[in-house]
Every structure is written in C-alpha cells, then in structure tokens.
C-alpha cells in the first residue's frame, strides 16, 4: 500500500523536515514587500550560529524604518513589538539583519551601512478605509518638488485615512469636509485617523504640501456615478467553488436594468442544511453586506434554482425547488488506500438524502486521505487524526488539494465504514470490532497541546497510540512539553498511569516506571524524541525509555505584574525592579520611578500567568518621549485607562517638565509643588500626584 504517492502528499511533508524558519517583515522600501511574512526573499540564513539577512544597494531616505523577525511565518510565534533602525542621511545602503536564536528576541538588530550618496525625491501616499486599508494610493510629485497630488474616484461616504510621507505615517485626528477642505500640521500622531466626509460620488483631488505638512482636498462640483463589482462569498465550497473567497470572479453578480445585481444558479442539488454568504464590493471585505452572515436554510434535499440579489446595500436570497429528480452531490474517499483515485470508493446516498457512505477493507496501519465532493478536495486546515476514541471529524470544508490530509489511525484489520453528512460536512468512521488483546499491550502517549498538536486531544489518555513498541515524535526546540504514558489508552487504574523518572542531562537514559506524574522537558534543538515501551519480563518490570536531545532547563517565568518596555529594554519584558510598576493608594493605579531620555519609545506590558497584554496594543502605537517629558520621572499607569491622559494613549501619565510660565509653589504641608495648566484647567502636581485647585486628586 505504501507506494509513491501523488505530488501533493510529498508537498505536505516537505515543510516539516527542517528546523524553524525566520523571516524579516516590515517596511517595503527596505524589504521589497510590505510586512509580508511569507516572502521567501526575506528568509534569514543561519551563518555561524546567527540568523542573517542582507539587503544590498538600497536607496534610502533619512528616516526611521520598522521591521520584525517572524518565526515559521506566524505573527504570534514571537511576542515582540516593532523593531526600528534609523538612517540619518539620504544615500545608498546595505542593511544587515541579525538574530541569535539561543539568546532570544533581545539579540535582534539591524545595521545600515552607507555605501554612497543619493538624491531622493520625496514620496507621498495615502491609505484608508475605502478598501479596508489594503493598498497605498501614490501621489505624483510636482515639478518644483514642493507638493504632490493624486486624483481618486470616491463614493459619497465618510472615510478614515492616514498620509504616508517618505515612508512615515502621518495623521492629526482632524476632519476634512467641503466647508473645511484643508488640514494643516499633520504630524506623526498615529493614535487617530484623518476623517474625510465625501458628500457626493465623483473625482476628488488630494494635494500634499511638504513645507507646511498640509493636506488639502478639492471636492467635485457634480456627482459622477461610480460602477462597482459585487461578488458573492460564502460556504459551502461545494456551492461557491471556494470557501469565503471575495476574489473569486466566478461568483461576480450581474447588474440588472433596475440597477440591482443578481447571482443565480440553476439545477443545484442541495442537501438539508444552511447556506451562508455575504455580498462584497470590488472583491474586497472592506464593504460587505449584510453586516452579519446571510443564512439561507434548506429544509428538504432537492434540486433548486438559487437566486441572490443585491440592491443598494440590501441582500435577499431564495431557493426555488425544481421539478427535476433530486441529484445529490457525488462524494468519494481518495487516499493512500486507493492511490488517490476519486472513482474507486464513491459513496452511496441513503434513502433520506441526508447522508452517504462507503465501506472499505483496510489493514491495521495509518492511512491518509481526503473527502472529494463534486470534484472539490476537502479536508481540515491542519492534518487531523481519526481514531477509535475520536471517530468524528466536523466541518470538513477546507478546499486544500495540496494541503494537509485527514489521517485514519486504523488499529485493527477489517471493514471501515465512512459516512458523510451533506448538511454539516461531517465525516464519521465506524471502526471494525477490535481483535483480542495481545500479550504485549499497546501504549499511548498524551500531554499538553504543544505535544499532541490538537488542544481538544490534550491530556486525553488515547491522544497518540503506538502501533509498535516505539513511537517517534517530531518536536521543536524552545517549547515546554509535558508528557505521560499509559497502557491500553485508559486512566482507570492509577497503577496504569505511567510516567518517567527524573530526566538526566545525557542524550539517552533508561527511566524507571513512575506513578501518577507528568514529565516536563525542552529540546536543545529541533529533532525526534523516541518513546520506547519494554514489556515486563521475569527479570524486570515494564519500563519506558525516552531518547532525545532533551534538556531540563526551563526559562524563568516572568512574575505577574506591570512592566515598562520599549527601546530601553529591546521591547522585551525585563522583570527587574527598575522596570516594575508598584501599586499606589488609588485602586487600579500603578507607579514607577524611572529616568526617561528624549526619543525613548515606551509601552507597558501586563503579565498574568505567563500571558502578556500590551498597553496600548497593536503596531505603531508606542509613545515616543519628547523633551517635555524627559528626565527623572514618576510614571503613572492605569490598565483601565484614564480619559484625561490623552497624550499617552490614555494609559500613562507623566508630568511635563516645568516651563517659565509654570510656578513652583509651597503647599500647606511644606512640600514644593508645580502649578501648571492642562487642557485649560489649573493643575497642581505634588510628589507626582495631580490635584485640582480644590485639592481633589485627579
């Protein structure tokens, strides 16, 4: 049965044969793509133990550039803020990115080495809500290079946007409308967008003036109708061809004489269930209707004409049953058991039209396959194991012919029945009656979700079964694994719960059978960990052997609390006293005495049970300390926020430095205080605490 499989099975395993992949994602000017974690051109190379990426002969303007190092193309794999490097003058540069995996995030760096001079024209673009913040609209530079303009067709709507000047984001939180078409002084305020109230559909002209950082809009004098494309995106894939795909042109709607749009399919064999969809504008999720999914219920399996209409934001749908005989979808199992042939194991529909099934005789070994519905190859978005303990697979609706398969863990030779439910895309496998228990019992491995791969199977006794006396686990370095072994997949008897004795520092070790406890370990490097079961003999009891490059070292756990992070810590949480906030007498408020330097970028990170929460969240939301707030400071922080602390995103308060207009006064208790003006009100700052003129604490 183990023959040379089709090309997509080989593709499935090729990605898991190597260690971690690190990619640099960020500013398009440097990296050639805009924050694309899948760009193979930006994958780092391991050189002398350090991951490195070099981008050569880049024409860069004098400004700050942002980037991140991403593990295995996953934003969540490395918790960190944006990294930055600064180019002080225009020129030609080589930029070298480095990352030492053994040291961690704090080792990430980027160095720009100037190779020559360059004259660089300024650039301007805008990015906004009109297309879901997807693409930049680039401006054309005037001959005198003092301004830049662009024209854009827009509907009569209210939009939000930001300006990008020489790669840097600009905003001021203001509103532009026909009465006030200009916004001046647009600076690097990233916490608020510029609002544009477009009062008629037509051509709008946008102008940027470099010297004054002014943005102006020329409004149209008469309305111009704008044609849009409307597309249906939904589920199931057997109906729409793809799953929730707004870019599928095959599902474009046709404009009618009355201005409405229609999508219609005839002779559709529909099973009992639900059809869910939205209508999207211009093949983008930025404008999708209705706000919640439109749900059309099919209560009887039959042949239908399905019609979806869209008119001025309103969506309707109806399925009209036809007189033709019911034709249910064709469902087949294609996999290693039949050399991926879709015509061999075709299911037979039940009389009620709700399910279909096929029976196959299989040996006791693992076999991979997919469900093929009307020619669409369906599976899950990750490889999924079907076992005697977990024989049901729900929502088999991902059309991924080159992606991961379903895997049947056939534990006994015999007849296996595959049953498909049309309405819910659910597959159930009925296992044959298990044979007699052999002298050597089967052993099972379970553990945390990091070990077994599926959170729903974590710590279930029969999560991973071995068909032999050896089980191989492909594991990654730097992850905390917990593991336990049992016999015959049950916790019924405490003596049947097997663990390992204390792990040693060596690469191999024979470990005594333990009682009810887990084993925690980390790998020194990516590799295979073998779990070997040795049956009991007259000379020794049953034992397990764990072989691998494991290590007992566990990274220190950051204590719960709130920490100051930023460029001062390399954007990593440093759990020492100088960076840790302490509670004040005010409930929900914390304080930290710290010396800030102008140019420091800062945030606060809350840690609870190892989980981190950033204040504020998101990229580009850090606060950069200005001269008015630099120096030895009392930094106040409230996780719930404070509406008056607007300058620091609402979470942080730092008293500004005194100016000649402010006064040093003596209070009744003899402590010197600062009298200043904030938001038009007199504020007294004493010992880092703010009071109004009546003595009430703010």
Secondary structure, 3 states (H helix, E strand, C coil): CCCCCCHHHHHHHHCCCCCCCEEEEECHHHHCCCCCCCCHHHECEEECCEEEEEEEEEEECCCEEEEEEEECCEHHHCCCCCEEEECCCCEEEEEEEEECCCCCHHHCEEEEEEEECCCCCCCEEEEEHHHCCCCCEECEECCCCCEEEEEEEECCCEEEEEEEECCEEEECCCEECCCCCEECCCEECCCCCEEEECCCCEEEEEEEECCCCEEEEECCCCCCCCCCCEEEEEECHHHHCCCCCCCCHHHECEECCCCCEEEEEEEEEECCEEEEEEEEECCEEEEEEEEEEEEEEECCCEEEEEEEEEECCEEEEEEEECCCCCCCCCEEEEEHHHCCCCCCEECEECCCCCEEEEEEEECCCEEEEEEEECCEEEECCCCEEECCCCCEECCCCEECCCCCCEEEECCCCEEEEEEEECCCCEEEEECCCCCCCCCCCCEEEEECHHHHCCHHHCCCCCCEECCCCEEEEEECCCCCEEEEEEECCCCCCHHHEECECCCCCCCEEEECECCCCCEEEEECCCEEEEEEEECCCCCCCCEEEEECCEECCCCCCCCCEEEEEECCCCCCCCCCHHHECEECCCCCCEEEEEEECCCCEEEEEEEECCEEEEECCCCCCCEECCHHHCEEEEEEECCCCCCCCHHHCCCEEECCCCCCCCEEEECCCCCEEEEEEECCEEEEEECCEEECCCCCEC
